[in-house]
């Protein structure tokens, strides 16, 4: 009986040894010696807020062992995006170190067309702000809710300039945060508006809740058509020299 137990134990030991020798060790070695491509900085210094260009970065092959999960592997991951921290030559780039939107809305605010203005409205609930999915250049429709939802002709097609959190920091909703990052919560939306639209938004902001709906994204031609349609609507509603005041039902 003791002999059988020893024999069984010996067989199990041999099987375990074989598993370690022929499966576990080669797998570990493979992972350790594996190669992958990553993106790193080629310039001496890239400052926070700079836009990365093709000449600022290069793709190199390195060992894949113990690399962060959110490391950038292709130039498409970073080129044309804004850096969220200073980067030096040789630094590899994490996706958390770049943003599709500027760190501040200054870039957007510096390009406001004549006759337009920027104005912000509050996101009072997650749903009212499209569940933290809004992005700059989106075309949205703004509804007003007091006792019931109201369609606002002046706000059928409105362009988003930026989305910010409660501290005024731009929120980048173009990519999901990594498991180690906390998702920013949208608090305000800044939009491009005519003087007439701005007065209406001011009235809605102070009474009830504004609720937005996404109309268009990543379609420049359609966006231009929608904004042109909105301008025609505004021209019809407010002929030249018309004094604009929020409608009585918007100031209940």
N, C-alpha and C positions, 0 to 999 in steps of 0.2 A: 504493500500500500504506500509506504514511504517512497519506494522507488518510482511508482506511478506519479506521485505528487511532484517529485523532483523532475521527472521527465516532462510533465506538463508545464511546470514552471520554466524549465529550460527552453521548451518550444516557444512559450510566450515571450521570453526574453529575446530569443533569436528574431522573432517576428518584429518586436519593438525596435530592436537594433537595426534590422533591415529597413524599417519604415523611416527611422531617423537618418540612416546613411543614404538611402536612395530617393527619399522624397523631401523630408524636412530641410536637410542641409542644402541640397541643390536649389530648392525654392528660395531659401534665404539668400544664397549666393547670387541667384538670378536677380532678386530684387535689389540687392546691394550693388551689383555690377550693371544694372539696367541703365539705359541712356534715355534722355528725353530732351526736347528743345524748350528753351525758355527765352524770354525777352529781357534784355538788360540795357542800361543807359550807356551811351557812347560819349556824351558831352561831359565837360568838366563839372557843370552844375546846372541842374534844372530847378528853378524856384517854384515854390508852392503857387498854384494858380496858373502856371504856364500851360500852353497847349502843346502836347507832344507831336512832333513831326517825324516823318520817316527817317530823317537823318539823325534824329536824337537817339534812336534805338537800334539794336541789332538782335538777331536770333542766333543763339549759340547752343551747342549740344553739351549737356552736363550729366552727371550721374543723377538718377532719379530717386535715390534713397533719401528718405527723410525730408523731402521738399514740402513746403506748405501746400495745402490743397488749393488755395486760391492764387497760385502763381500764374502769371500770364505766359502763354505758350506761343502765341502768334502776334504779329504786329497789328492785326485787325483788332486785337483785344485792347490796344492802348493808343494807337495813332489817331489823332483828332480829338483826344479826350484831355481833360484838365487834370493836372496833378493836385493831389490833396496834401502833399508834403514835399519838402525839399528832397531832391534825389541827386546823388553824386555819380560820377563815372564808375561803371562796374557794378552798380546796384542792380539787382534783379527787381522786377516790378510785380507787386501784388495787385490784384484787381481792386482791392480796397484802397489803393493809393492813387487811383484815377477815377474821374467822374465824367459822365457825359454832359453835365451841366456845369457852368461856372460856379466857383465857390461863393460868389456874390452875384447879385442880379445887375451889377454895374454894366456888364457888356450889353445886356438887353436894354437897359435903361438909357444907354448912350446912343441907341439907334431908334429912338421913337420918331415916327414920321411927323411932319408938320400937320397940325390940326388934331393930333391924337395925344393921349396922356396915359400914364400908368396908374392903376388904382387897385387896391387889394380888397378882398372880401374874406371873411372868416369861414373856416370849415368847422362847423359846430358839432357834427357827428361824423363818424367814419363813412357812413353811406353817402352823406351829402357831398363828400369830396371824392367820389368815385373810388372809395376804399383804398386810398393811398396809391392810386395807379396813374394819376395825372402826370404829364410831362410837358416841358416847355415846347411851344409851337403847336400843341394840341388845339383843335377848334372845338369849343364846347358850347352848350346851350345852358343858360342860367334860368332856373325856375324860382319862383317865390312861393313859400309856404307859410301861411298864417293859420287860417281855419281849414283851408284846402289849397291844393297846388294850383298856382296860377301861371299861365303862359305869359311871357313878357316879350312883346314884339321887338322891342329895342335890343333884346339880348338873345336873339336866336342863334347868332354865330359870332363867337368872341374868341380871340386868340389868347392863349396862355403864355405869359412871359416867364413866370417862374412859380415854383411851389416851395414854401418855406416852413420850417418847424416853428415851435413857440419861441425860439431864441432868435429868429430871423435868419437862420442858416439855411441855405438852399438844400432841398431834399432831392436826391437822385433816385427816381423811381424806375430808371432804365435797367437796373440790375438788382437781383436779390442779394441781401446781405449774407455773408458767410455765417456759419454756425457760431462763430466767436463774436460776431458783430450784433449790435442791437439796432433794430430797424427804426429809422427816424419816423416820427409821426407828423403828418402834414397838419399845419395849423392855419395857413393862409394861402390864397391863390392870388397872384398879381397878374392882371390882364391888361391888354391894350384896349383903350376905350376912347370914344369920342366924348366931347363935353356933355352931350345929351345922355350917353350911356353912363358916364361917371355919376351924374346927378341921380339917375335911377338906381344905380348900385348903392349909392350912399343911403337912399331911402330904404332900400331892401335890407341893407346891412343893419340898420337900427330898428327893424321891425320884422320879427319872424325869422325864418331860416331860408338861406339860399341853398338850392340843391342843383348840382351841375350834372350834365349828361355829356358823354363824349360823342362828338359828331364825326371828326376826322383826325387821322394821325398818319404821319409819314406820306402824305400825298399833297405835295406843294401846289399842283395845278388845281385840285379840288378845293384846297384851302383858299387860294386866291379867288376862285369863283364864289365860294360861300361868303367871304368877307365883302366882295363886291356886291353881292345880293343884299347883305346887311346894310351896306352904305346906301343902297337905293331905297331900302325900307325907311332908313332914318331920314333921308332927304324928303320922302313922301310924308312922313309923320311930322317933321319939323322943317318947314320951308324957311328960307333965309329970314333973319331978324325975328325968329320965333323965340320967345322966352320960355325956357324949359323949367318946369317944376315937377316933382314926383306926383303921380296921379293920386287922388284922394284915397282910392282903395289900397294904395301901397303905403299909406301912412295912417292906417286905422289906429 
